[in-house]
Amino acid sequence: MGEVVDPTFIQEPENRPKLSPIEAEGIPVIDLSPIIHKTVEDPLAVEGLVKKVGSACKEWGFFQVTNHGVPLTLMQNLKEASRKFFAQSLEEKRKVCKDETKVPGYYDTEHTKNVTDWKEVFDFLANDPTFMPFNSDEHDDQVTQWTNQSPQYPPDFGVLIQKYIKEVEKLAYKLMELMAMSLGLEAKRFEEFFIKDQTSFIRLNHYPPCPYPHLALGVGGHKDPSALTILAQDEIEGLEVKRKTNQEWIRVKPNSDDYIINVGDIIQVWSNDAYESVEHRVIVNSEKERFSMPYFFFPAHDCEIKPLKELINEQNPAKYRPYKWGKYFVQKKNCKLRIQNAENVQISHYKIALLEV
């Protein structure tokens, strides 16, 4: 990425990171042992978990989980393989470069809100192939297949990623059950949206040292379009979250054995704003590289996203108009591949304006 910052990386002054960050305090840390390591679940312990998850989703929009059930050796092996992949020459990495036809793969010029991110990524689908709309036109029913690209190095990279995805997917389902119960829904309420043809994927991120970390961001401020995101990190700080109470950016101290979970746009819509997707970003530094591995839990492409009927009534009418997940995601993806004259599509564009009395 060069010795100097290209102007396309430079953030507007109001979006640049603070030199003296606020360290996050009070971020919920939730021990999942009662549902992970018990052969017979304790109803009281599960009820306590449900309350903690509900409170975290409502007050913060994100939380940390310990004793999550994903084997730590598997997580560590993938982190090490990710380091080896990104340590290769740019020529080697670009052999599996993604574009508008080869969607998963390597990429190093992604944009967030029309500013280039200081990062390089490798995306890998949970389902291979994954069925997605051919384009974002709501009146076009054509479907295409996205397929994974597997680099030759490190050896068995794709196999390792697949093993990891299977374990993280188990965690995703358990977290969705806790969220469903915290909203007063049946535990398996969300399962129907993911059980067939889900479009989930994992992203391996590499944030190289940046000579001007006060001007650029690893990823600009954004909200995830997912139902939820399960983030593994190394020990280098970088994640910042916008606190709901005062809109301040706070830095999350990483724990490399745990996961950071955040509510995505889909849960925000399903819950009719009971839970909100949280804005977050990634800062970079001039000395150390950083690695992370977010897993984005997505439903099937033809899933219609709208507030759940159980959570709306005359006093609490639907706050969003329905949208097809696949169409929404394809439009969002295309905006990240190149600079746009208009703002990228956001979940707020589907908000129903309340009529004034």
C-alpha positions in Angstrom: 0.0 0.0 0.0 3.0 2.3 -0.4 5.0 4.6 1.9 2.6 7.5 1.8 -1.1 7.9 2.0 -2.9 8.1 -1.3 -5.6 10.9 -1.2 -8.3 8.3 -1.7 -7.5 6.9 1.8 -7.8 10.2 3.6 -10.9 10.6 5.8 -12.8 13.9 6.1 -11.7 15.8 9.3 -14.8 14.9 11.2 -14.3 11.2 10.6 -10.6 11.0 11.6 -9.6 9.0 14.7 -8.8 10.8 17.9 -5.2 10.6 19.1 -6.4 10.0 22.7 -9.1 7.3 22.4 -11.7 6.5 25.0 -11.2 3.0 26.3 -14.5 1.1 26.5 -15.7 0.3 30.0 -18.6 -1.8 31.0 -18.9 -3.7 27.7 -21.0 -6.8 28.5 -18.9 -10.0 28.8 -21.1 -13.0 28.6 -20.0 -16.5 29.6 -21.8 -19.0 27.4 -20.9 -22.1 29.5 -24.5 -22.8 30.5 -25.4 -23.7 26.9 -22.1 -24.9 25.6 -20.6 -27.2 28.1 -23.6 -28.7 29.9 -25.1 -32.0 28.8 -28.4 -31.0 30.6 -29.2 -27.3 30.4 -30.1 -25.5 33.6 -33.3 -23.4 32.9 -32.3 -20.8 35.4 -28.9 -20.4 34.0 -30.3 -20.2 30.4 -32.8 -17.6 31.6 -30.0 -15.5 33.1 -28.1 -15.7 29.7 -31.2 -14.6 27.8 -31.5 -11.5 30.1 -27.8 -10.7 29.7 -28.0 -11.0 25.9 -31.2 -8.9 25.7 -29.7 -6.2 27.9 -26.5 -6.1 25.8 -28.3 -5.9 22.5 -30.6 -3.1 23.8 -28.0 -1.0 25.6 -24.8 -1.6 23.5 -25.6 -3.4 20.3 -22.5 -5.5 20.9 -21.0 -7.7 23.5 -18.1 -10.2 24.1 -18.6 -13.9 24.7 -16.3 -16.3 26.5 -16.5 -20.1 26.7 -18.1 -20.0 23.3 -17.4 -23.6 22.2 -15.3 -22.9 19.1 -12.0 -24.9 19.6 -9.3 -22.4 20.4 -6.7 -24.5 18.5 -8.9 -24.2 15.3 -9.2 -20.5 15.8 -5.4 -20.1 16.3 -4.6 -22.3 13.3 -6.7 -20.1 11.0 -5.2 -16.9 12.4 -1.8 -18.3 11.6 -2.8 -19.5 8.1 -4.3 -16.0 7.5 -0.9 -14.4 8.4 0.9 -16.7 6.0 -1.6 -15.9 3.2 -1.3 -12.1 3.5 2.5 -12.4 3.9 2.8 -13.5 0.2 3.6 -11.1 -2.6 0.8 -9.0 -4.0 1.2 -10.9 -7.3 0.5 -14.2 -5.5 -2.5 -12.9 -3.6 -4.0 -11.4 -6.7 -4.1 -14.8 -8.4 -7.3 -15.2 -6.3 -8.5 -11.6 -6.7 -12.3 -11.0 -6.6 -14.1 -8.9 -9.1 -17.7 -8.5 -10.3 -17.8 -12.1 -11.6 -15.5 -13.8 -9.1 -17.1 -12.5 -6.0 -15.3 -14.2 -3.1 -11.5 -13.9 -3.0 -8.8 -11.3 -2.3 -9.3 -7.6 -2.5 -7.2 -4.5 -1.4 -9.2 -1.5 -2.7 -12.5 -1.7 -0.9 -14.4 1.5 -0.1 -16.5 2.5 2.9 -18.7 5.5 2.1 -16.5 6.3 -0.9 -13.2 6.4 1.1 -10.7 3.6 0.5 -10.1 1.4 3.5 -6.5 0.8 4.7 -6.7 -3.0 4.6 -6.7 -6.1 2.4 -9.2 -8.9 2.7 -9.9 -12.5 1.7 -13.6 -13.6 1.6 -14.7 -17.2 1.7 -18.3 -18.4 1.4 -20.0 -20.7 4.0 -21.9 -22.5 1.2 -20.2 -23.3 -2.1 -21.9 -22.5 -4.4 -23.9 -19.7 -2.9 -27.0 -18.5 -4.8 -27.4 -14.8 -5.2 -29.4 -12.4 -7.5 -27.7 -11.7 -10.8 -28.1 -8.0 -10.2 -29.9 -5.5 -7.8 -32.9 -4.9 -10.1 -36.0 -5.7 -8.1 -37.8 -6.8 -11.3 -35.1 -9.2 -12.5 -35.4 -12.7 -11.1 -32.2 -14.1 -12.5 -30.0 -15.9 -10.1 -26.3 -16.6 -10.3 -23.8 -18.8 -8.4 -20.9 -17.5 -6.4 -18.1 -20.0 -5.8 -15.0 -19.9 -3.6 -11.5 -19.4 -4.8 -8.9 -21.5 -2.9 -5.3 -20.2 -2.8 -2.5 -22.7 -3.3 -0.8 -21.3 -0.2 -1.0 -22.0 2.7 -1.7 -25.7 2.0 -5.3 -26.8 2.7 -6.2 -23.2 3.4 -9.8 -23.7 2.1 -10.2 -26.9 4.1 -9.2 -25.1 7.3 -11.6 -22.3 6.7 -14.5 -24.7 6.1 -13.8 -26.4 9.4 -13.7 -23.1 11.2 -16.9 -21.9 9.5 -18.8 -25.0 10.7 -17.9 -24.4 14.3 -18.7 -20.6 14.2 -22.0 -21.4 12.5 -23.0 -23.5 15.5 -22.2 -20.5 17.8 -24.3 -18.3 15.5 -27.4 -20.5 15.8 -27.0 -20.5 19.6 -26.7 -16.8 19.8 -29.7 -16.3 17.5 -31.7 -18.5 19.9 -30.7 -16.4 22.9 -31.7 -13.2 21.0 -35.0 -14.7 19.9 -35.9 -15.6 23.5 -34.8 -12.2 24.7 -37.4 -10.7 22.3 -40.1 -13.0 23.7 -40.0 -15.3 20.6 -39.7 -19.0 20.3 -36.0 -20.1 20.5 -35.9 -21.4 16.9 -37.8 -18.4 15.4 -34.9 -17.3 13.3 -33.8 -20.7 12.1 -36.1 -20.9 9.1 -34.3 -18.0 7.5 -30.9 -19.7 7.6 -31.5 -23.4 7.4 -31.5 -23.5 3.6 -29.3 -21.5 1.1 -27.9 -19.1 3.7 -25.4 -16.6 2.1 -23.0 -16.3 5.1 -19.3 -15.8 4.6 -16.1 -15.2 6.6 -13.7 -12.4 5.9 -10.0 -12.5 6.8 -8.7 -8.9 7.3 -5.2 -7.7 7.3 -4.5 -4.1 8.4 -0.8 -3.2 7.5 1.0 -0.5 9.4 -0.1 3.0 8.2 2.4 5.9 8.0 -0.4 8.4 8.7 -2.9 6.7 11.1 -4.4 10.0 12.0 -5.7 10.5 8.5 -6.9 7.0 7.4 -9.0 4.2 8.8 -8.8 0.4 8.4 -12.5 0.5 7.9 -14.6 3.6 8.0 -17.7 4.0 10.2 -20.4 1.6 9.1 -23.1 -0.8 10.3 -23.1 -4.4 9.3 -25.9 -5.6 7.0 -25.9 -9.0 8.7 -28.2 -10.6 11.2 -25.2 -10.7 13.5 -21.4 -10.7 13.2 -19.0 -12.9 15.1 -15.6 -11.3 15.2 -12.3 -12.9 16.2 -9.3 -10.6 16.7 -5.6 -10.7 17.5 -4.1 -8.9 20.5 -3.7 -5.5 18.6 -6.3 -2.9 19.3 -8.3 -1.5 16.4 -12.0 -1.9 16.8 -13.9 1.3 17.8 -17.6 1.4 18.5 -19.9 4.4 18.6 -21.5 4.4 22.1 -25.3 4.8 21.8 -25.6 7.1 24.9 -23.3 9.9 23.8 -22.2 9.0 20.2 -18.5 8.9 21.3 -16.1 6.5 19.6 -14.8 4.1 22.2 -12.0 1.6 21.7 -12.6 -2.1 22.5 -9.7 -3.9 24.2 -9.2 -7.2 22.4 -9.1 -10.7 23.9 -7.7 -13.0 21.3 -9.6 -16.1 22.8 -13.0 -14.5 22.9 -15.5 -13.2 20.3 -17.0 -9.8 19.8 -20.7 -10.1 18.7 -22.6 -7.3 17.2 -26.2 -6.8 16.2 -26.6 -6.3 12.4 -29.2 -4.4 10.3 -31.3 -7.6 9.8 -31.9 -8.0 13.5 -32.7 -4.3 13.8 -35.5 -4.7 11.2 -36.8 -8.1 12.5 -37.0 -6.6 16.0 -38.6 -3.4 14.7 -35.9 -1.3 16.4 -36.0 -3.1 19.7 -32.3 -3.8 19.0 -30.2 -1.5 16.9 -27.3 -2.2 14.6 -24.2 -0.5 16.1 -21.9 1.8 14.1 -18.2 0.8 14.3 -14.9 1.3 12.6 -11.3 0.2 12.6 -8.3 2.4 13.4 -4.8 1.6 12.2 -1.4 2.3 13.6 2.1 3.1 12.3 4.0 0.3 13.9 2.0 -3.0 14.0 -0.1 -4.9 11.6 -3.4 -6.2 12.8 -5.5 -9.3 11.8 -9.2 -10.1 12.4 -11.7 -12.6 11.2 -15.4 -11.5 11.1 -18.1 -14.1 10.3 -21.2 -12.5 8.8 -24.4 -14.6 9.4 -26.7 -14.0 6.4 -30.0 -15.6 5.4 -31.0 -17.0 2.0 -30.9 -14.5 -0.9 -34.7 -14.6 -1.4 -35.5 -14.0 2.2 -37.8 -11.0 2.6 -36.6 -8.9 5.6 -39.3 -7.1 7.5 -40.4 -6.6 11.1 -41.7 -9.9 12.6 -45.4 -10.0 13.0 -45.1 -11.0 16.7 -43.3 -7.8 17.4 -45.7 -5.3 15.8 -49.2 -4.1 16.7 -51.3 -0.9 16.6 -49.2 0.7 19.3 -45.9 -0.4 17.7 -46.5 -0.5 13.9 -43.9 -1.8 11.5 -41.1 0.8 11.1 -39.5 -0.7 7.9 -40.8 -1.6 4.5 -39.8 -5.1 3.3 -36.7 -5.7 1.2 -35.2 -8.8 -0.4 -31.9 -9.6 1.3 -30.0 -10.7 -1.8 -31.0 -7.6 -3.8 -30.0 -5.4 -1.0 -26.6 -7.1 -0.5 -25.7 -7.1 -4.2 -26.4 -3.4 -4.4 -24.3 -2.8 -1.3 -21.4 -4.9 -2.7 -21.3 -3.1 -6.0 -21.0 0.2 -4.2 -18.0 -1.0 -2.2 -16.1 -2.0 -5.4 -16.0 1.4 -6.9 -16.5 5.1 -6.0 -20.1 6.2 -6.3 -21.7 9.6 -6.9 -24.5 8.8 -4.5 -24.5 7.3 -1.0 -24.4 3.6 -0.7 -27.7 1.9 0.2 -28.3 1.9 4.0 -31.0 0.2 6.1 -32.3 3.7 7.0 -33.5 4.0 3.4 -36.1 1.4 4.2 -37.4 3.2 7.3 -41.1 4.1 7.1 -41.6 7.8 7.8 -44.0 8.3 10.6 -47.0 10.4 9.8 -47.3 13.6 11.8 -50.5 14.1 13.7 
